[in-house]
Amino acid sequence: MQIIPSFDLMDGRLVRLRQGDFEQKTEYSNTPLALAKELEDAGIQRLHIVDLDGAREGRPVNLHVLEQIAANTRLEIDYGGGLRSIPALRQVWDAGAHMFSVGSVAVLAPDEFSAWIDRFGPDRFLVSADVRDRKIAVHGWQQQTDMPLFDLLKRLQDLGIQHVSVTDIARDGELSGPAIELYKDILKAFPSLALVASGGISSVADLEELQAIGCAGALVGKAFFEGVIPIKYFRIHSKAN
């Protein structure tokens, strides 16, 4: 299982939001590039970047940060936030991303998303499925839909998408533990899915449990930034694997 640190960016700086609320923001002093290099030295191979400014403005905003990290590390980066058109995807690709992290478009504009897949291929997309009570929320969690998560996953599988991250919104930023039962049910129904767990991860034990049930990856945000899961664990875990 890959441990994937998650960088949330506003104005080029690292921040964390509580349950996606822009009014509940914590800023961190680390520069994104310096921290990315430190993570690479610890054995991390992949990085998840969320352009929060881009999500609000509808276009990628923090591309300069992506360019810096891509040019100065070997990290494989998936990048999301403001990806609403093929030109925006091309900008992110040219800046050095390995994958596109998308959410709302896959739910609300399936024909457009299908065209993106035709252009770039299904393996270039990490679809972020954000859920409350196993139903999808979109637009930065602000709009709740009636679409069941499993209906979306079936649609994505039919399109050839295998990389999906699922976030239980109620757990995000709470350090309350991941949605283990939800992930078990997903993997039982879609055993070939490369499932990335997101939200609530609060300890090394959580990561070990996610690995044991078959998750392909785990996004680590607040637990890393708050020192609950120290960077030395990444170094030990990487050597063990």
Secondary structure as the mmCIF struct_conf table of DSSP 4:
data_model
#
loop_
_struct_conf.conf_type_id
_struct_conf.id
_struct_conf.beg_label_comp_id
_struct_conf.beg_label_asym_id
_struct_conf.beg_label_seq_id
_struct_conf.end_label_comp_id
_struct_conf.end_label_asym_id
_struct_conf.end_label_seq_id
STRN STRN1 GLN A 2 MET A 10
TURN_TY1_P TURN_TY1_P1 ASP A 11 GLY A 12
STRN STRN2 ARG A 13 ARG A 18
TURN_TY1_P TURN_TY1_P2 GLN A 19 GLY A 20
STRN STRN3 ASP A 21 GLU A 27
BEND BEND1 SER A 29 ASN A 30
HELX_RH_AL_P HELX_RH_AL_P1 PRO A 32 ASP A 41
TURN_TY1_P TURN_TY1_P3 ALA A 42 GLY A 43
STRN STRN4 ARG A 46 ASP A 51
HELX_RH_AL_P HELX_RH_AL_P2 LEU A 52 GLU A 57
TURN_TY1_P TURN_TY1_P4 GLY A 58 GLY A 58
BEND BEND2 ARG A 59 ARG A 59
HELX_RH_AL_P HELX_RH_AL_P3 LEU A 63 ASN A 72
STRN STRN5 GLU A 76 GLY A 80
BEND BEND3 GLY A 81 GLY A 82
BEND BEND4 SER A 85 SER A 85
HELX_RH_AL_P HELX_RH_AL_P4 ILE A 86 ALA A 95
TURN_TY1_P TURN_TY1_P5 GLY A 96 GLY A 96
BEND BEND5 HIS A 98 HIS A 98
STRN STRN6 MET A 99 VAL A 102
HELX_RH_AL_P HELX_RH_AL_P5 SER A 104 LEU A 108
HELX_RH_AL_P HELX_RH_AL_P6 PRO A 110 PHE A 120
HELX_RH_3T_P HELX_RH_3T_P1 PRO A 122 ARG A 124
STRN STRN7 PHE A 125 ARG A 132
TURN_TY1_P TURN_TY1_P6 ASP A 133 ARG A 134
STRN STRN8 LYS A 135 VAL A 138
TURN_TY1_P TURN_TY1_P7 HIS A 139 GLN A 142
STRN STRN9 GLN A 143 PRO A 148
HELX_RH_AL_P HELX_RH_AL_P7 LEU A 149 ASP A 158
TURN_TY1_P TURN_TY1_P8 LEU A 159 GLY A 160
STRN STRN10 HIS A 163 ASP A 168
HELX_RH_3T_P HELX_RH_3T_P2 ILE A 169 ARG A 171
TURN_TY1_P TURN_TY1_P9 ASP A 172 LEU A 175
BEND BEND6 SER A 176 SER A 176
HELX_RH_AL_P HELX_RH_AL_P8 ILE A 180 ALA A 189
TURN_TY1_P TURN_TY1_P10 PRO A 191 SER A 192
STRN STRN11 ALA A 194 SER A 198
BEND BEND7 GLY A 199 GLY A 199
BEND BEND8 SER A 203 SER A 203
HELX_RH_AL_P HELX_RH_AL_P9 VAL A 204 ILE A 213
TURN_TY1_P TURN_TY1_P11 GLY A 214 GLY A 214
BEND BEND9 ALA A 216 ALA A 216
STRN STRN12 GLY A 217 VAL A 220
HELX_RH_AL_P HELX_RH_AL_P10 LYS A 222 PHE A 225
TURN_TY1_P TURN_TY1_P12 GLU A 226 GLY A 227
BEND BEND10 VAL A 228 ILE A 229
HELX_RH_AL_P HELX_RH_AL_P11 ILE A 231 ALA A 240
#
